């Protein structure tokens, strides 16, 4: 069987970028069972309620929903179990130090295959206030309107 190359996206947490200021990102491996990997190969997962915690010098991923594998037997996994993340000691220490500060948390941003292995992109993030979310949305709409105006002006020039 040929070895996979590149990056194949499984799931993204778009809501996290809306709800948090992303301070730093990390790539971590995941300790998974066979049926979890098979379910992920079908492209089924949800990161919406997911978060990470550091317990006893280890990083754990909670509330990430990987549905049961349909052809699985008694060896099937629980859909929302906690999963161990594989990070370097220095990264774990840095995250532990930063999460001690008020308002910082660790959230998953993306779940993907890289070189045939499941990886999760996690971010050190700070929660946005309601007015920050409105400001971000307003800036996004302004950018979109400006792009539309520019493209309309270019179309008129060509005609």
SULPE-V877639 format. One record per backbone hydrogen bond with DSSP energy under -0.5 kcal/mol. NH is the residue of the N-H (numbers start at 0). CO is the residue of the C=O. E is the energy in kcal/mol with one decimal. If there is no record, write none. Layout:
nh,co,e
NH,CO,E
NH,CO,E
//
This chain:
nh,co,e
7,112,-2.3
8,6,-0.6
9,110,-2.8
10,110,-2.1
12,108,-3.0
13,11,-0.7
15,12,-0.7
16,12,-0.7
17,13,-0.9
18,14,-2.3
19,15,-1.8
20,125,-3.3
21,19,-0.6
22,20,-0.6
22,123,-2.9
23,123,-1.4
25,121,-3.0
27,119,-2.7
28,85,-1.7
29,117,-1.0
30,83,-2.3
31,29,-0.8
36,32,-1.7
37,33,-2.1
38,34,-2.1
39,35,-2.3
40,36,-2.2
41,37,-0.8
41,38,-0.5
42,39,-2.1
43,38,-1.3
44,42,-0.6
45,64,-2.0
49,46,-1.4
50,61,-1.7
51,105,-2.3
52,59,-2.3
54,52,-0.6
54,57,-2.4
57,54,-1.6
58,84,-0.6
59,52,-3.0
60,82,-3.4
61,50,-3.2
61,59,-0.5
62,79,-0.5
64,45,-2.1
64,62,-0.6
65,63,-0.8
65,78,-2.1
66,64,-0.6
71,68,-1.6
75,72,-1.8
80,77,-0.9
82,60,-2.5
84,58,-2.9
85,28,-2.7
86,84,-0.8
91,87,-2.2
92,88,-2.6
93,89,-2.3
94,90,-2.6
95,91,-2.6
96,92,-2.3
97,93,-2.4
98,94,-2.6
99,95,-0.8
100,96,-0.5
100,97,-1.0
103,100,-1.4
104,124,-2.7
105,51,-0.5
106,104,-0.5
106,122,-2.2
108,120,-3.9
109,120,-1.3
110,10,-2.9
111,118,-2.5
112,7,-2.7
113,116,-3.0
114,5,-1.6
116,113,-1.8
118,111,-3.5
119,27,-3.0
120,109,-2.8
121,25,-2.5
121,119,-0.7
122,106,-2.6
123,23,-3.0
124,104,-3.2
124,122,-0.6
125,20,-2.2
126,102,-1.2
127,18,-2.7
132,128,-1.8
133,129,-2.0
134,130,-2.2
135,131,-2.4
136,132,-2.2
137,133,-2.4
138,134,-2.4
139,135,-2.2
140,136,-2.2
141,137,-2.5
142,138,-2.5
143,139,-2.1
144,140,-2.5
145,141,-2.4
146,142,-2.4
147,143,-2.2
148,144,-2.3
149,145,-2.4
150,146,-2.5
151,147,-2.4
152,148,-2.2
153,149,-2.1
154,150,-2.1
155,151,-2.0
156,152,-1.8
157,153,-2.0
158,154,-1.6
//
